């Protein structure tokens, strides 16, 4: 049986009110993550991945650039990733 290939997930989050955005990144434990992201306070209890986020940005442009930068980071390293083109609400504690 073939082993499951780990991959990262990238998406945008929007704070309530709709003016602040950030990029979010779910990375398998032990994998690198790009500059500009920090470990989120929110983590799944039994997850084999870790959630990283950027700081909140006023407007979508900087958050989108951070998400695109993460996609380039993984493409350059030939690591598989999913880039969700949706904007999600932020993870809650």
DOLUM-709078 format. One record per residue: residue in three letters; x, y, z of N, C-alpha, C, O, CB in turn. Coordinates in steps of 0.02 Angstrom, whole numbers, plus 50000, padded with zeros to 5 digits. Each point is the difference from the previous one (the first is absolute). Glycine has a CB too. Example, Ala and Ser with C-alpha at 12.3 -4.5 7.8 and 13.67 -1.06 7.14 Angstrom:
<atoms>
ATOM rest   nxx   nyy   nzz  caxx  cayy  cazz   cxx   cyy   czz   oxx   oyy   ozz  cbxx  cbyy  cbzz
ATOM  ALA 50660 49716 50390 49955 50059 50000 50045 50060 50000 50052 49999 50033 49853 49942 50029
ATOM  SER 50077 50112 49902 50042 50059 50003 49961 50055 50037 50025 50055 50008 50034 49913 49884
</atoms>
This chain:
<atoms>
ATOM rest   nxx   nyy   nzz  caxx  cayy  cazz   cxx   cyy   czz   oxx   oyy   ozz  cbxx  cbyy  cbzz
ATOM  UNK 50042 49941 50000 49958 50059 50000 50044 50062 50000 50050 50004 50036 49858 49934 50025
ATOM  UNK 50073 50111 49900 50039 50061 49992 49988 50047 50059 49943 50010 50021 50052 49977 49854
ATOM  UNK 50058 50043 50152 49994 50046 50056 49968 50066 49977 50010 50022 49944 50091 49927 50111
ATOM  UNK 49859 50080 49989 49968 50063 49984 50052 50056 50000 50040 50007 50046 49852 49953 50006
ATOM  UNK 50107 50081 49895 50047 50055 49994 49974 50060 50040 49944 50022 49989 50092 49937 49896
ATOM  UNK 50004 50067 50160 49978 50059 50038 49998 50062 49955 50039 50005 49952 50009 49946 50154
ATOM  UNK 49907 50093 49909 49995 50062 49961 49979 50056 50047 49975 49989 50055 49995 49947 49840
ATOM  UNK 50042 50126 50082 49980 50059 50038 49935 50027 49970 49982 49985 49943 50139 50042 50085
ATOM  UNK 49843 50013 50011 49939 50033 49978 50008 50075 50013 50023 50020 50053 49906 49877 49970
ATOM  UNK 50050 50144 49928 50006 50073 50004 49931 50030 49986 49965 49979 49954 50157 50018 50010
ATOM  UNK 49858 50053 50076 49937 50036 49987 50002 50068 50033 50047 50015 50037 49890 49876 49956
ATOM  UNK 50013 50151 49993 49994 50065 50031 49944 49999 50052 49952 49962 49995 50089 50094 49900
ATOM  UNK 49967 49986 50156 49949 50007 50051 49981 50074 50005 50042 50044 49990 50001 49855 50075
ATOM  UNK 49893 50114 49951 49976 50068 50007 49970 50009 50069 49959 49960 50022 50018 50047 49854
ATOM  UNK 50046 50045 50159 49973 50015 50067 49929 50026 49992 49981 50027 49948 50135 49998 50097
ATOM  UNK 49844 49967 50008 49932 50027 49998 50003 50075 49986 50044 50035 50026 49915 49875 50054
ATOM  UNK 49996 50114 49881 50001 50070 49979 50027 50007 49930 49987 50050 49966 50028 49984 50153
ATOM  UNK 50023 49917 49857 50022 49997 49931 50055 50047 49978 50009 50008 49940 49880 49958 50041
ATOM  UNK 50148 50063 50064 50053 50046 49979 50070 49972 50012 50048 50025 49971 49875 50068 50052
ATOM  UNK 50083 49857 50020 50066 49972 50015 50004 49929 49973 49954 49960 50006 50055 50111 50097
ATOM  UNK 50049 49914 49867 50012 49935 49970 50068 49974 50021 50045 50039 50018 49883 49991 49883
ATOM  UNK 50079 49903 50098 50065 49969 50012 50003 49936 49960 49949 49973 49978 50060 50077 50138
ATOM  UNK 50052 49925 49873 50010 49936 49968 50008 49947 50054 50029 50013 50052 50025 50041 49846
ATOM  UNK 49920 49887 50089 50005 49943 50046 50032 49942 49963 49992 49993 49940 49907 50045 50126
ATOM  UNK 50138 49922 49971 50039 49946 49971 49999 49940 50047 50019 50006 50058 50055 50077 49881
ATOM  UNK 49903 49860 50036 50000 49939 50039 50057 49956 49974 50000 49980 49941 49874 50026 50081
ATOM  UNK 50174 49980 50021 50062 49966 49979 50009 49935 50039 49992 50000 50061 50060 50112 49910
ATOM  UNK 49965 49833 49996 50015 49938 50036 50057 50012 50050 50048 50035 49985 49913 49896 49916
ATOM  UNK 50034 50039 50158 50053 50007 50050 50067 49982 49971 50007 49952 49963 49911 50022 50128
ATOM  UNK 50132 50067 49926 50068 49987 49977 50017 50031 49934 50058 49997 49978 49935 49899 50084
ATOM  UNK 49959 50136 49904 50014 50032 49936 50014 50074 50010 49978 50031 50049 49948 49886 49893
ATOM  UNK 50112 50111 50012 50016 50072 50001 49938 50041 49986 49951 49976 49972 50167 49999 49992
ATOM  UNK 49885 50088 50055 49948 50048 49981 50035 50066 49982 50055 50014 50024 49858 49930 50053
ATOM  UNK 50055 50096 49880 50032 50061 49976 50003 50056 50052 49962 50000 50048 49998 49970 49839
ATOM  UNK 50087 50076 50102 50005 50060 50043 49934 50039 49997 49964 49997 49950 50162 50009 50031
ATOM  UNK 49860 50029 50072 49939 50040 50003 49942 49964 50033 49949 50031 50015 50090 50026 49883
ATOM  UNK 49968 49878 50114 49949 49961 50035 50024 49984 50070 50060 49990 50010 49898 49962 49880
ATOM  UNK 49996 50044 50157 50018 49979 50069 49949 49948 50023 49943 49998 49976 50109 50115 50049
ATOM  UNK 49969 49847 50022 49957 49947 50027 49938 50030 50032 50005 50046 50041 50096 49880 49978
ATOM  UNK 49841 50050 49961 49937 50025 50027 49989 49974 50071 50025 49947 50018 49927 50058 49866
ATOM  UNK 50011 50033 50155 49981 49978 50068 49952 49941 49995 49995 49961 50048 50022 50155 49997
ATOM  UNK 49948 49877 49900 49950 49947 49990 50035 49941 49967 50029 50007 49946 49877 50078 50043
ATOM  UNK 50090 49857 50042 50028 49939 49971 49952 49942 50014 49968 49998 50053 50151 50044 49963
ATOM  UNK 49875 49913 49936 49958 49941 50011 50032 49953 50050 50061 49991 50000 49895 50019 49883
ATOM  UNK 50004 49960 50160 50027 49957 50052 50034 49938 49973 50053 49981 50023 49858 50061 50051
ATOM  UNK 50059 49926 49877 50027 49938 49973 50026 50008 49929 50005 49951 49963 49916 49986 50110
ATOM  UNK 50094 50123 49908 50021 50014 49932 50073 49982 49989 50041 50006 50045 49874 50086 49950
ATOM  UNK 50100 49887 49945 50069 49987 49981 50028 50059 49961 50054 49997 49971 49924 49879 50026
ATOM  UNK 49984 50179 50002 50020 50062 49966 49997 50058 50049 49967 49996 50051 49991 49960 49839
ATOM  UNK 50078 50097 50092 50000 50060 50042 49974 50058 49959 50012 50006 49940 50085 49951 50128
ATOM  UNK 49865 50088 49966 49971 50058 49968 50045 50061 50010 50018 50016 50057 49866 49937 49960
ATOM  UNK 50135 50079 49929 50039 50062 50001 49958 50054 49967 49962 49986 49954 50148 49951 50042
ATOM  UNK 49898 50125 50027 49963 50056 49972 50046 50060 49994 50053 50004 50032 49839 49954 50018
ATOM  UNK 50088 50090 49908 50035 50064 49997 49967 50048 50048 49949 49983 50031 50084 49998 49848
ATOM  UNK 49995 50077 50128 49965 50053 50038 49940 50022 49959 49996 49987 49940 50112 50051 50116
ATOM  UNK 49845 49995 49977 49942 50027 49965 50021 50061 49960 50041 50040 50022 49881 49918 50068
ATOM  UNK 50050 50049 49850 50014 50057 49956 49936 50036 49983 49948 49968 49990 50152 49972 49962
ATOM  UNK 49903 50126 50046 49942 50039 49979 49996 49995 49925 50044 50026 49965 49966 50054 50134
ATOM  UNK 49939 49889 49875 49993 49988 49928 50028 49931 49983 50038 49970 50038 49971 50154 49939
ATOM  UNK 49972 49853 49964 50015 49932 49980 50068 49992 49965 50026 49944 49997 49852 50038 49993
ATOM  UNK 50150 50071 49984 50059 49996 49956 50060 49967 50035 50028 49952 49972 49932 50150 49969
ATOM  UNK 50059 49921 50118 50059 49971 50034 49988 49928 50021 50046 49959 49996 49984 50155 50044
ATOM  UNK 49910 49870 49981 49984 49931 50020 50004 49954 49939 50026 49945 50004 49900 50097 50089
ATOM  UNK 50048 49982 49850 50002 49960 49939 50072 49989 49977 50018 49945 49979 49869 50100 49988
ATOM  UNK 50155 50006 50038 50071 49993 49982 50034 49950 50046 50043 49961 49976 49959 50158 49982
ATOM  UNK 49981 49880 50106 50030 49952 50047 49979 49929 49981 50042 49954 50001 49958 50132 50090
ATOM  UNK 49937 49904 49891 49976 49934 49979 50035 49978 49935 50020 49942 49994 49868 50080 50061
ATOM  UNK 50118 50023 49898 50035 49985 49937 50074 49985 50013 50029 49957 49967 49889 50115 49970
ATOM  UNK 50112 49964 50111 50069 49987 50018 50009 49931 50030 50050 49966 49986 49966 50156 50033
ATOM  UNK 49935 49857 50021 50003 49932 50029 49994 49948 49944 50035 49949 50002 49914 50093 50105
ATOM  UNK 50009 49970 49844 49993 49954 49944 50066 49995 49962 50021 49945 49981 49856 50083 50009
ATOM  UNK 50156 50028 49998 50065 49999 49966 50053 49964 50042 50040 49962 49973 49931 50146 49971
ATOM  UNK 50027 49902 50122 50047 49968 50046 49996 49924 49992 50052 49967 49995 49936 50129 50086
ATOM  UNK 49951 49876 49917 49993 49928 49994 50012 49975 49930 50025 49945 49990 49893 50060 50103
ATOM  UNK 50065 50035 49857 50014 49981 49930 50075 49993 49990 50023 49952 49969 49872 50107 49992
ATOM  UNK 50144 49989 50064 50073 49999 49992 50031 49938 50033 50051 49975 49978 49949 50150 50019
ATOM  UNK 49968 49851 50056 50026 49942 50037 49969 49934 49977 50013 49947 50029 50007 50128 50068
ATOM  UNK 49938 49929 49852 49965 49942 49972 49959 49963 50053 49997 49939 50002 50095 50049 49914
ATOM  UNK 49877 50052 50128 49955 49973 50051 49929 50013 49978 49983 50055 49978 50102 49965 50115
ATOM  UNK 49873 49930 49911 49931 50007 49978 49962 50045 50049 50012 50000 50060 49991 49886 49886
ATOM  UNK 49950 50152 50026 49958 50044 50041 49933 50010 49966 49993 49993 49939 50109 50064 50108
ATOM  UNK 49848 49960 49993 49934 50019 49975 49992 50074 50013 50011 50023 50056 49940 49861 49965
ATOM  UNK 50030 50154 49928 49989 50072 50006 49926 50012 49992 49973 49998 49945 50144 50031 50010
ATOM  UNK 49849 49984 50101 49928 50012 49998 49987 50073 49981 50028 50046 50030 49953 49865 50058
ATOM  UNK 49979 50099 49862 49984 50067 49975 49939 50029 50034 49965 50043 49971 50085 49926 49919
ATOM  UNK 49937 50009 50170 49943 50026 50038 50026 50040 50059 50058 49993 50020 49870 49910 49945
ATOM  UNK 50030 50139 50062 50017 50038 50060 49958 49972 50057 49938 50000 49996 50092 50106 49937
ATOM  UNK 50003 49871 50118 49967 49967 50057 49998 50046 50060 50039 50047 50005 49998 49841 49952
ATOM  UNK 49917 50099 50090 50003 50036 50064 50061 49974 50039 50021 49944 49989 49852 50072 50013
ATOM  UNK 50155 50025 50043 50058 49978 50037 49984 49943 50048 49943 49993 50022 50103 50121 49969
ATOM  UNK 50004 49845 50024 49992 49947 50050 49989 50032 50068 50030 50052 50015 50044 49868 49917
ATOM  UNK 49884 50050 50108 49984 50027 50066 50029 49956 50055 50009 49940 49990 49886 50111 49964
ATOM  UNK 50119 49980 50103 50026 49962 50058 49944 49961 50031 50010 49965 50049 50077 50122 49972
</atoms>
